[in-house]
Amino acid sequence: MESITKIIATIGPSSESKEIISEMIDHKMNIVRLNFSWGDYDWHTNIIKTIREVSEEKNIFIPIIQDLSGPRIQEEEGHRFGGEEKKEIITEKDIMDLSFGISQKVDFIALSFVGSALDIIKLRELIKEKGGEQKIIAKIERKEAYQNLNDIIKEADGIMVARGDLGNEFPIEEIPFIQHHIILECKKADKMVIVATQMLLSMVENKVPTRAEVSDVAYAILDGADGVMLSEESARGKYPVEAISIMEKIALVAEKHINKIKIG
């Protein structure tokens, strides 16, 4: 039995080998995310080739999300939006990366630091100009995006609740309720919604997650998330396969409880 909830994993140094990718698919990784803040085109080309080879061997379709880096300032502890001044959301680097992604026939483009529906419209035009038909996932990680949420949901094909950067924009205690509201609005609009960032973060170093992390994943699914995403856990953590396996176990149990709630 496989969960209905999609499990998305970021590929990185810990998970780039064919063997690990194969094991991750066996443990129910459904979608791959490639983070274009890191890695050169040769690396990404090899990863895409490996994913397609393994999925073909297993006769399983594994969609690929190309996550554009956007106007990020690299910091030791992660990323932040490049200051308060008005910045172009789709950078020159993003446009080059987009051309590469389209040439590689990725399935989704995730747009970082979305501000309004116009950012989605602009990206869709660029994709079309470059001969692509990729679907767009809007990452909600700024106050401006949250304020324009419904317009963004209308224009995008899916939404990602990017909790890391949201936590820099809002008081941290508000994030669970912002997440709940975003999921609710996506459900009303019948749009895919993914919850991301620090879902099983302790598994970067440990084979077993904390109880709080298990609850976090379970409640995201109970709330109605269509997908849950691993970032550092699968990209550079010590236990990428175990993280996928735990995520799948939590999803299966959470889904049983959704059905009980519906019946009740």
Secondary structure, DSSP 8 states (H G I E B T S, - for coil): ---SSEEEEE--TTT-SHHHHHHHHHTT--EEEEETTS--HHHHHHHHHHHHHHHHHHT----EEEE---SEEEETTEEEES-SS---SS-HHHHHHHHHHHHTT-SEEEETT--SHHHHHHHHHHHHHTT---EEEEEE-SHHHHHTHHHHHHH-SEEEEEHHHHHHHS-GGGHHHHHHHHHHHHHHHT-EEEEESSSSGGGGT-SS--HHHHHHHHHHHHHT-SEEEESHHHHT-S-HHHHHHHHHHHHHHHHHHHHHHHH-
